[in-house]
Amino acid sequence: IHKMKELFDDHGFRTSLVTAPREGLSIYLDLDSAGTSTTSIANDAQEQQITPGKTILSALLGLHPDQNTIEQWFSTTVREVYCVKLFCQHVRSALGGSSSKDKVGKLLVALEDNIR
């Protein structure tokens, strides 16, 4: 949690640690650490005045000015490949010490190589 706080702080987000009921991190979306509103964060991103790290963190929080485009791209391009990757991981864990592990393992490796 402390590393995450440091990451967001380093990229200009305003954060604070929460300790109750359990430890967590609050990220304030109304203003960044410089007192700039999140609306101007979106405007700055369009002008390329913010760091790539802040742009990525803004997208993760749903604040990127092109958020809809990013989510549509993920849905049409990345999602299916990611699902195949997860499927391969689940098959591997389900096999455990099975005798068919070698044959299926070779199939999974070939499948994963094709999606890279």
N, C-alpha and C positions, 0 to 999 in steps of 0.2 A: 504494500500500500504506500509505503514511503517513497519507493522508486517511482510509482505511478504519479504521486503528488509532485515529485521533482520534475518528471517529464512534462506534466501539464504546466507547472510553474515556469519552467524554462522556455515554454512556448507562449507565455503571456496570458495563460488562463488564470483566473482567480480561484483558489481552492482553499479548503480547510479540512482538517481531520475531524472525524466524528468518532466518539468512543462508546456511545450508548445507543442501542442495547449491545452492539458489538462494533468493533473497529471498522471504519470505512472512510471513504473520501467523498467530499462534496465538491462539485465543480459548478461554480456559479456562471450561469449562461447569460445573465443580464449585462454584466460588464467584465472586461478582461482586467488584468492586473494594472494596466495603464489607465483604467477608467474609461475605455472606449466601449461603446455599446456593441452588441453582437451584430446589429444591423450594419455598422461600419466595418465589421470584420468581413462580412460578405462583400461590401464595396471594395475593401482593400484587396481581397482575393482576386477580384476582377482586374485590378490594377497591378497585380503581381508584386504587391508591396509587403506581403507577409511571407514568412518562411515556409518551405515545403512541409516541414513538420507540423506547423500550425494548420496548414491546409488539410493535411491528412487527419489530424485530430478533430478538426471542424467537421469533416465528412463523417467520421466515426460517431460524432454526436448529433449528426443530422443537420448541421448548420451551414454546410457548404452551399455557395450560391448555385451550383449545378447539381444539387443533391438528387433531383429526379433523374437526370441523365446518368449519374453514377449508379443509381439503383437499377435503372433499366438495363444498363450495360452488364451489371452483375447478373441480373435475372436471365438475360439472353445469352451470355457468353461464359461466365465463370461458374454459375450454379451447377450446371450439368456435370462439368469436369470435377467439381468439388464433391458432388454426390457420388460419383464413381469412385473417387479416392476414399471416401468414407466407407463405401460398400466393401472395397478391398480390405480395409482395416478390420471391418467387422467379420469378414470371412476368415481372415488370419487369426483373429482372437477366438472365433468359434472352433477352428480346427484344433487348436492347442497342440497336443502330442499325437494327433491322428496319423495313421500309416499312409493316408492319401495326401498328407501334407506336402510332400515333394512335388507331386503332379500338380496339385492346385496352386502351390507356391510358384511354380514356373509359369502357370497361366496368369496368375496375378501380376507377376513381374512383367510379363509381356504386355498385359493390359495397361499397367501403370506407365510403361515406357511409351506406349502409344498416345497417352494423354498428356505427356509433358510438352 
